[in-house]
Amino acid sequence: MTTDLRVLKATIEDALDHHLPSESRIAQPLIDAMRYATLSGGKRLRPMLVCASCIAVGGAMEDALAPACAVEFVHAYSLIHDDLPAMDDDALRHGLPSNHIQFGEGNAILAGDALQALAFSTLAGAANVPAETRLRAVTLLGDAAGWQGMVGGQHLDLASEHQALPMEHLEALHTAKT
């Protein structure tokens, strides 16, 4: 990884930490599960692509950080839910216990739900981004993450277990989940 990418990754890590809650009077284990899922590793490719795309069209990286965090929060939520016993039932994520192993299944579900909500509130409140652009970004993220995108792809994945899929269905599954 080049120095520029390491600096970008560190900047994104700082922004994620900034947007994530750190304390709660009513739900500290939930906050801990959210932070664990988001800050316990990962390549940060999605938020790096958001920042790089913004810069490529003449925008400022600072303006891309909130949208980049929103995308990463959706990604972290999807990984929590994907690891659950009802889905892939994975005990490890990045070599660490999966969220439901570390914090319990109920807390993991709630942490994923909270990260999804945090993604949209982070994107909706992005500083220095015009309201019309924020609204369009919220709509695009909702479409990509929702029933016609990532969640729909996860459904197809579950419905297709132990089946040989034609290439077009396999491509549709991976396209939607990505």
BATITI-530101 format. One record per residue: residue number from 1; z negated, x, y of N, C-alpha, C, CB in turn; residue in one letter. Coordinates in steps of 0.001 Angstrom, whole numbers. Atoms other than C-alpha are relative to their C-alpha. Glycine has a CB too. Layout:
<recs>
NUM, Z, X, Y, Z, X, Y, Z, X, Y, Z, X, Y, A
...
</recs>
This chain:
<recs>
1, 0, 855, -1174, 0, 0, 0, 0, 899, 1234, -1229, -971, -1, M
2, -90, -811, -1209, 951, 1400, 3394, -1219, -242, 890, 1301, -313, 768, T
3, 1112, 134, -947, -1550, 1923, 6175, 107, -1305, 774, -31, 1190, 974, T
4, -188, 1252, -743, -49, -994, 8123, -438, -1206, -836, 1476, -158, 423, D
5, 388, 1114, 862, -529, -3324, 5139, -1501, -21, -254, 746, 75, -1322, L
6, 1459, -60, 172, -4096, -2112, 4589, -712, -545, 1238, -456, 1453, -278, R
7, 582, 507, -1247, -4877, -2810, 8247, 184, -1514, 81, 646, 690, 1232, V
8, -260, 1441, -14, -3249, -6258, 7995, -928, -720, -977, 1474, -289, -351, L
9, 886, 618, 991, -5210, -7046, 4832, -1442, -40, 522, 65, 773, -1343, K
10, 1364, -33, -549, -8476, -5976, 6494, -157, -1011, 1134, -344, 1416, 505, A
11, 35, 980, -1095, -7653, -8107, 9548, -86, -1419, -562, 1252, 143, 906, T
12, 32, 1313, 655, -7006, -11095, 7288, -1371, -244, -629, 1112, -102, -1077, I
13, 1339, 130, 609, -10265, -10465, 5390, -1031, -364, 1075, -413, 1326, -721, E
14, 923, 305, -1097, -12139, -10477, 8707, 180, -1437, 492, 209, 985, 1163, D
15, -270, 1361, -458, -10435, -13714, 9764, -502, -1028, -1016, 1504, -192, 250, A
16, 510, 905, 1033, -11261, -15379, 6434, -1517, -119, 109, 401, 495, -1409, L
17, 1452, -23, -129, -14884, -14334, 6799, -443, -794, 1231, -510, 1451, 86, D
18, 312, 706, -1247, -14893, -15694, 10358, 115, -1519, -166, 932, 474, 1122, H
19, -243, 1441, 137, -13486, -19117, 9368, -883, -658, -1055, 1450, -243, -343, H
20, 859, 569, 1035, -15691, -19563, 6311, -1416, -195, 527, -14, 899, -1245, L
21, 1412, 139, -366, -19139, -21013, 6869, -826, 1016, -783, -508, -1449, -271, P
22, 858, -954, 711, -21953, -18642, 5935, -1362, -589, -330, -177, 1260, 827, S
23, 1310, 610, 231, -25025, -20865, 6095, 100, -1512, 93, -1035, 528, 1010, E
24, 81, 1452, -41, -25860, -24485, 5430, -1423, -432, -321, 1006, -640, -987, S
25, 1337, 551, 275, -29140, -26373, 5636, 31, -902, -1221, -529, -781, 1218, R
26, -60, 1001, 1065, -27902, -28896, 3063, 780, 441, -1241, 609, -1248, 537, I
27, -883, -311, 1125, -25438, -27091, 796, 274, 1502, -137, 1314, -745, 160, A
28, -226, -1451, 74, -25963, -23314, 634, 715, 434, -1283, -1324, 726, 104, Q
29, -759, -409, 1189, -24821, -23030, -3012, 1492, -322, 106, -574, -674, -1231, P
30, -1406, 348, -228, -21590, -24781, -2004, 665, 1054, 878, 123, -1398, 652, L
31, -531, -1036, -903, -21058, -22303, 841, 179, 1306, -770, -948, 214, 1225, I
32, -87, -1227, 796, -21781, -19423, -1539, 1199, -50, -949, -1301, 217, -799, D
33, -1140, 147, 915, -19192, -20774, -4013, 1329, 96, 755, -84, -1346, -749, A
34, -1217, -93, -811, -16588, -21140, -1240, 297, 1450, 363, -134, -849, 1276, M
35, -162, -1400, -410, -17154, -17576, -41, 359, 872, -1208, -1296, 524, 675, R
36, -272, -740, 1237, -17160, -16216, -3613, 1472, -162, -389, -924, -493, -1153, Y
37, -1391, 264, 388, -13817, -17877, -4353, 990, 647, 943, 256, -1489, -55, A
38, -949, -480, -1002, -12218, -16682, -1147, -93, 1505, 230, -224, -723, 1303, T
39, 203, -1392, -423, -13702, -13242, -541, -212, 989, -1152, -1179, 68, 917, L
40, 279, -884, 1144, -14066, -11818, -4078, 1230, 728, -521, -607, -796, -1121, S
41, -1173, -767, 424, -10735, -10052, -4187, 1286, -764, 193, -131, 399, -1441, G
42, -1328, 588, -160, -7056, -10793, -4232, 861, 883, 872, -93, -1406, 597, G
43, -965, -857, -704, -3940, -9222, -2821, 282, -469, 1426, 1299, 54, -776, K
44, -232, 604, -1324, -3679, -11566, 194, 1481, -63, 356, -746, 786, 1074, R
45, -1445, 51, -253, 105, -11806, -219, 391, -1204, 854, 762, -39, -1320, L
46, -384, 1199, -741, 307, -15369, 1096, -336, 122, 1486, -691, -1226, -591, R
47, 271, -127, -1439, -1532, -14740, 4372, 765, 1153, 637, -1488, 191, 234, P
48, -815, -1085, -549, 322, -11444, 4800, 1403, -502, 319, 66, 1185, -987, M
49, -1333, 555, -251, 3613, -13342, 4497, -1, -910, 1231, 494, -780, -1231, L
50, 99, 847, -1198, 2450, -15874, 7099, 7, 874, 1254, -1289, -876, -45, V
51, 69, -895, -1168, 1554, -13060, 9523, 1324, 721, 228, -1127, 1027, -180, C
52, -1273, -728, -132, 4736, -11087, 8819, 1110, -919, 492, 402, 630, -1343, A
53, -1029, 952, -452, 6888, -14200, 9290, -156, -314, 1475, -68, -1295, -816, S
54, 253, 270, -1415, 5239, -14960, 12614, 478, 1165, 863, -1500, -261, 241, C
55, -399, -1197, -753, 5765, -11401, 13826, 1522, 156, 1, -665, 1264, -600, I
56, -1455, -160, 126, 9384, -11399, 12567, 775, -889, 972, 432, -310, -1423, A
57, -696, 899, -936, 10262, -14323, 14845, -540, 128, 1416, -123, -1449, -465, V
58, 437, -300, -1353, 8555, -12802, 17871, -1384, -510, 361, 964, -553, 945, G
59, 1354, 492, -272, 5081, -14324, 17543, -1022, 1122, -66, -375, -1101, -988, G
60, 1096, -963, 30, 1745, -12572, 17813, -825, -207, -1265, -890, -134, 1262, A
61, 789, 85, 1220, -278, -11762, 14717, -1269, -817, 219, -355, 1397, -499, M
62, 1225, 741, -283, -3405, -13185, 16376, 215, -1512, -125, -508, 343, 1400, E
63, -311, 1427, 96, -1679, -16576, 16526, 261, -438, -1436, 1204, -328, 859, D
64, -291, 321, 1398, -814, -16394, 12827, -1238, 18, -881, 1015, 966, -545, A
65, 1161, -194, 867, -4316, -15639, 11555, -619, -1314, -485, -1043, 806, 730, L
66, 568, 1279, 457, -5658, -19213, 11470, 924, -668, -1025, -236, -950, 1203, A
67, -875, 546, 1042, -2550, -20537, 9668, -11, 838, -1288, 1421, -99, 528, P
68, 61, -858, 1185, -2705, -17532, 7327, -1265, -285, -805, 49, 1486, 406, A
69, 1258, 343, 679, -6340, -18349, 6527, 119, -1363, -676, -1182, -1, 1003, C
70, -176, 1328, 585, -5412, -21991, 5917, 750, 85, -1325, 749, -921, 974, A
71, -770, -171, 1240, -2842, -20947, 3336, -865, 647, -1080, 1267, 857, 257, V
72, 864, -671, 977, -5364, -18654, 1645, -1114, -922, -491, -604, 1268, 610, E
73, 1015, 957, 435, -7997, -21407, 1577, 580, -971, -1026, -565, -773, 1206, F
74, -650, 871, 984, -5537, -23701, -229, 186, 758, -1310, 1368, -516, 531, V
75, -185, -814, 1203, -4764, -20886, -2647, -1325, 157, -758, 571, 1387, 370, H
76, 1308, -177, 647, -8478, -20241, -3335, -457, -1308, -647, -1054, 486, 1025, A
77, 367, 1302, 581, -9106, -23961, -3867, 776, -239, -1294, 274, -1151, 1009, Y
78, -818, 266, 1188, -6215, -24153, -6330, -437, 857, -1187, 1478, 254, 308, S
79, 456, -866, 1085, -7538, -21210, -8331, -1322, -498, -587, -154, 1441, 499, L
80, 1253, 570, 502, -11018, -22746, -8562, 305, -1155, -948, -899, -482, 1171, I
81, -304, 1171, 814, -9583, -25999, -9885, 799, 388, -1246, 775, -1035, 826, H
82, -809, -433, 1148, -7079, -24227, -12167, -871, 590, -1111, 1043, 1034, 445, D
83, 882, -635, 982, -9921, -22338, -13894, -949, -975, -688, -799, 1077, 667, D
84, 966, 961, 530, -11974, -25489, -14618, 259, -321, -1473, 38, -1281, 821, L
85, -176, 374, 1410, -12584, -26574, -18229, 1055, -1083, -213, -1313, -471, -567, P
86, -992, 1067, 142, -10390, -29656, -17668, 1428, 493, 227, -309, -1122, 970, A
87, -1330, -554, -256, -7488, -27421, -16627, 252, 1153, -982, 130, 490, 1487, M
88, -290, -1153, 857, -7018, -23870, -17988, -1233, 564, -703, 639, 1086, 818, D
89, 1270, -437, 590, -10699, -23281, -18842, -92, 1523, -75, -166, -599, -1399, D
90, 93, -1459, -74, -10649, -19651, -17708, -1401, 410, 438, 1060, 571, 975, D
91, 1348, -476, -302, -13970, -17801, -17678, -1, 1106, 1044, -669, 492, -1261, A
92, -81, -1125, -935, -12738, -14909, -15510, 1114, -210, 1006, 216, 1313, -753, L
93, -1008, -34, -1059, -10845, -14564, -12240, -169, 1343, 698, -152, -1219, 1016, R
94, 58, -1353, -587, -10031, -11060, -10935, -1128, 828, -629, -203, -87, 1535, H
95, 1020, -766, 701, -12409, -9659, -13570, -1428, -451, 250, 119, 1411, 372, G
96, 1329, 555, -298, -15345, -11729, -12254, -117, -1380, -631, -249, -79, 1542, L
97, 143, 1355, 534, -16833, -14944, -13620, 707, -1017, 904, -1494, -364, -149, P
98, -632, 1075, -760, -14776, -17963, -12581, -1062, -785, 754, 809, -934, -930, S
99, 927, 722, -866, -16341, -20173, -9948, -884, -965, -790, 770, -761, 1068, N
100, 807, 965, 754, -17456, -22824, -12443, -997, 682, -934, 907, -919, -805, H
101, 947, -772, 812, -19123, -20149, -14593, -1136, 497, 897, 715, 1203, -710, I
102, 967, -581, -927, -20876, -18595, -11585, -892, -1051, 669, 727, 793, 1060, Q
103, 716, 974, -830, -21890, -21785, -9731, -150, -1369, -646, 703, -155, 1307, F
104, 33, 1299, 657, -21529, -24653, -12211, 1257, -797, 299, -1230, -784, 431, G
105, -1258, 731, -109, -18652, -27028, -12751, 32, -941, 1209, 241, -789, -1267, E
106, 33, 921, -1143, -19724, -29645, -10188, 121, 722, 1325, -1277, -808, -16, G
107, -54, -774, -1246, -20279, -27057, -7483, 1386, 613, 198, -1073, 1109, -7, N
108, -1349, -574, -99, -16912, -25444, -8273, 994, -1056, 490, 453, 568, -1371, A
109, -898, 1072, -448, -15112, -28769, -7881, -200, -256, 1494, -247, -1304, -812, I
110, 292, 250, -1419, -16853, -29373, -4561, 437, 1167, 885, -1496, -262, 194, L
111, -443, -1166, -783, -16136, -25815, -3375, 1509, -41, 194, -413, 1324, -697, A
112, -1449, 140, -140, -12438, -26343, -4095, 363, -1083, 992, 635, -301, -1341, G
113, -255, 1101, -940, -12491, -29676, -2282, -300, 426, 1434, -846, -1235, -372, D
114, 391, -434, -1348, -14306, -28118, 679, 984, 1023, 564, -1415, 594, -22, A
115, -994, -983, -468, -11820, -25220, 855, 1297, -688, 409, 285, 1046, -1097, L
116, -1208, 731, -381, -8932, -27666, 918, -199, -655, 1371, 355, -1070, -1070, Q
117, 273, 614, -1302, -10542, -29582, 3801, -66, 1060, 1100, -1317, -795, -49, A
118, 99, -1086, -978, -11337, -26298, 5575, 1388, 529, 366, -877, 1143, -551, L
119, -1364, -462, -281, -7682, -25265, 5262, 641, -856, 1082, 859, -31, -1279, A
120, -651, 889, -957, -6505, -28321, 7156, -703, 7, 1351, 46, -1415, -549, F
121, 681, -58, -1298, -9213, -28164, 9822, 265, 1336, 698, -1516, -211, -180, S
122, -327, -1310, -585, -8506, -24435, 10332, 1398, -25, 603, -102, 1120, -1065, T
123, -1370, 82, -492, -4796, -25107, 10699, 99, -926, 1213, 933, -486, -1110, L
124, -42, 951, -1121, -5323, -28114, 12977, -626, 578, 1259, -712, -1294, -378, A
125, 674, -576, -1159, -7584, -26050, 15234, 498, 1371, 400, -1442, 78, -264, G
126, -540, -1337, -292, -5402, -22931, 15409, 184, 189, 1507, 1350, 215, -732, A
127, -83, -291, -1441, -5817, -21462, 18905, 1384, 529, 362, -1084, 1024, 413, A
128, -1258, -508, -557, -2748, -20702, 21001, 1244, -494, -742, -17, 1503, -13, N
129, -1147, 586, 690, -511, -22808, 18742, 187, -1401, 578, -211, -36, -1578, V
130, -212, 1319, -608, 1074, -25834, 20436, -327, -1132, -977, 1450, -131, 482, P
131, 421, 1138, 819, -165, -29210, 19168, 1121, -489, -915, -473, -1141, 892, A
132, -1132, 459, 815, 3299, -30225, 17946, 235, 936, -1186, 1278, -94, 859, E
133, -177, -986, 1069, 3568, -27006, 15911, -1123, -120, -1024, 43, 1431, 580, T
134, 1132, 171, 923, 84, -27487, 14430, 194, -1237, -858, -1327, -98, 774, R
135, -225, 1230, 751, 949, -31056, 13421, 1073, 217, -1066, 408, -1146, 947, L
136, -1078, -269, 970, 4164, -29905, 11756, -516, 909, -1115, 1228, 654, 704, R
137, 551, -916, 1000, 2287, -27086, 9986, -940, -732, -954, -740, 1158, 684, A
138, 898, 788, 851, -380, -29511, 8709, 822, -839, -976, -923, -912, 860, V
139, -865, 813, 857, 2364, -31775, 7368, 650, 851, -1085, 1079, -700, 836, T
140, -651, -875, 976, 4198, -28901, 5674, -987, 501, -1053, 652, 1186, 708, L
141, 1001, -473, 957, 1008, -27533, 4091, -433, -1144, -916, -1224, 594, 739, L
142, 359, 1156, 820, 39, -31015, 2907, 1065, -311, -1038, -229, -1214, 878, G
143, -1087, 243, 944, 3451, -31513, 1323, 50, 1077, -1088, 1338, -59, 742, D
144, -73, -1104, 960, 3411, -28083, -326, -1179, -8, -974, 48, 1331, 738, A
145, 1195, -19, 844, -134, -28491, -1669, -190, -1294, -779, -1221, 262, 846, A
146, 292, 1325, 536, 9, -32182, -2588, 751, -380, -1256, 279, -996, 1019, G
147, -557, 546, 1236, 1440, -34410, -5262, 1435, 431, -256, -67, -1493, 34, W
148, -1392, -400, 185, 5036, -33334, -4658, 157, 1518, -60, 856, -561, 1123, Q
149, -31, -1464, 23, 4125, -29628, -4621, -942, 550, -1047, -357, 566, 1366, G
150, 896, -732, 883, 1295, -27603, -6094, -759, -918, -967, -984, 798, 823, M
151, 748, 902, 875, -784, -30514, -7442, 946, -660, -1009, -744, -1077, 834, V
152, -992, 550, 929, 2320, -32106, -8939, 402, 1019, -1055, 1236, -470, 760, G
153, -317, -1058, 963, 3179, -28779, -10561, -1117, 210, -1007, 281, 1301, 724, G
154, 1139, -120, 908, -328, -28540, -12017, -13, -1166, -991, -1327, 48, 794, Q
155, -92, 1158, 898, 81, -32055, -13418, 1057, 242, -1069, 330, -1283, 794, H
156, -1078, -285, 948, 3383, -31069, -15021, -436, 1078, -992, 1279, 442, 748, L
157, 520, -1057, 862, 1698, -27942, -16401, -919, -599, -1075, -761, 1060, 840, D
158, 912, 632, 959, -1072, -30016, -18027, 747, -912, -971, -1072, -800, 740, L
159, -759, 929, 836, 1376, -32630, -19323, 928, 716, -973, 805, -936, 870, A
160, -964, -747, 810, 3569, -29911, -20824, -648, 946, -1003, 908, 782, 896, S
161, 667, -933, 905, 926, -28027, -22801, 489, -199, -1430, -1524, -177, 70, E
162, -402, -20, 1411, 2008, -27085, -26329, 1369, -631, -234, -1033, -718, -838, H
163, -1350, 527, 124, 5564, -28220, -25666, 995, 1073, 404, 182, -1270, 860, Q
164, -1101, -869, -408, 8778, -26276, -25513, 760, -731, 1102, 946, 363, -1217, A
165, -647, 639, -1139, 10224, -27036, -22099, 1405, 544, 197, -826, 201, 1270, L
166, -1308, -510, -409, 13864, -26864, -21121, -165, 872, 1245, 995, -1170, 274, P
167, 99, -939, -1110, 14468, -24110, -18585, -129, -708, 1345, 1208, 911, 15, M
168, 65, 696, -1288, 15001, -26605, -15735, -1390, -596, 254, 1059, -1108, 54, E
169, 1356, 518, -171, 11580, -28197, -16343, -987, 1138, 264, -430, -799, -1241, H
170, 864, -1157, -210, 9910, -24795, -16563, 156, 543, 1418, 313, 1096, -1025, L
171, -240, -448, -1373, 11541, -23732, -13312, -619, -967, 1011, 1509, 141, 260, E
172, 591, 1003, -902, 10450, -27003, -11645, -1509, 136, 29, 391, -1426, -433, A
173, 1441, -169, 87, 6876, -26472, -12866, -448, 1191, 833, -434, 175, -1457, L
174, 412, -1203, -731, 6657, -22934, -11501, 323, -74, 1487, 666, 1217, -598, H
175, -337, 183, -1414, 8417, -23813, -8259, -1046, -856, 692, 1387, -638, 148, T
176, 983, 900, -608, 6005, -26663, -7589, -1373, 676, 110, -113, -1301, -821, A
177, 1316, -630, -28, 2892, -24649, -8489, -58, 1144, 1004, -367, 508, -1383, K
178, -34, -1113, -933, 4010, -21807, -6236, 156, -499, 1415, 1125, 957, -346, T
</recs>
